[in-house]
Amino acid sequence: MFKLLLLILLSFSLFAKTPHVYSALGDVIYNNSSNIETLYYIEEYATYKEKIEQYTLDVNTTKNDGFQIDSGDKTVDKKKYLLSLRKLSKVNDFFTKDAKMHFKESMEQNNHLLFIKLVNSGLIDTNKYKDTILTYYFDNKEDINASGIIQEYLDADQALVDAHERQRRLRKTKAMLEKEKIQRIRSKDKLEQEKLEKKLNKELILKKLEIRKTQKDELFN
């Protein structure tokens, strides 16, 4: 256990950088190494503990060789380094494929603990299996702690829902403002119409009075 912890600490110190030599092959191995280390703590991988420890040691040793080659150190054989990468690549592929297999089995067997550990291991293509992961979670959410990746998905989906709700409220507010504006215009038009009608009525009355006065004057004259 102590040995593994030392190896993990060493891997963290080198994680930010990987050797340039054969990087197309090496980066896949080095960047996935810490994910494979997480299997050490999963009960279903208890029989692989020694293999995981040895693999972690080999990855860090090989990584160091890669840095030495990058620095121009001629004491490290470049061909041997490539051979080491190829061997490590096979182990990497084995654990990656095995994790995917156990991931599917965990859902078939309703092994919720194994399911959540593998989802958060980094060895599962969670973007590819997002719908599958969320469907299984919602079907069993009473028994699953939504941590890690699943919680991120839930938070992201909630943020999306919240954003849609804000947009809906904004659209509603805009619609209400537009409605109020139309009502104000109609009210103003109505007032103008009433004023015009009153003015016309007043003019009409005055006109009638004038006509009557004229008629009366003519009658008595």
Buried (B, 14 or more C-beta within 10 A) or exposed (E): EEEBEEBBEBBEEBEEEBBEBBEEBBEBBBEBBBBBBBBBEBEBBEEBBEBBBEBBBBBBEBBBBBBBBBEEEEEBEEEEBBEBBEBBBEBBEBBBEBBBEBBBBBBEEEBBBBBBBBBBBBBBEBEEBEEBBBEBBEEEBEEBEBEBBBEEBBEEEEEEEEEEEEEEEEEEEEEEEEEEEEEEEEEEEEEEEEEEEEEEEEEEEEEEEEEEEEEEEEEEE
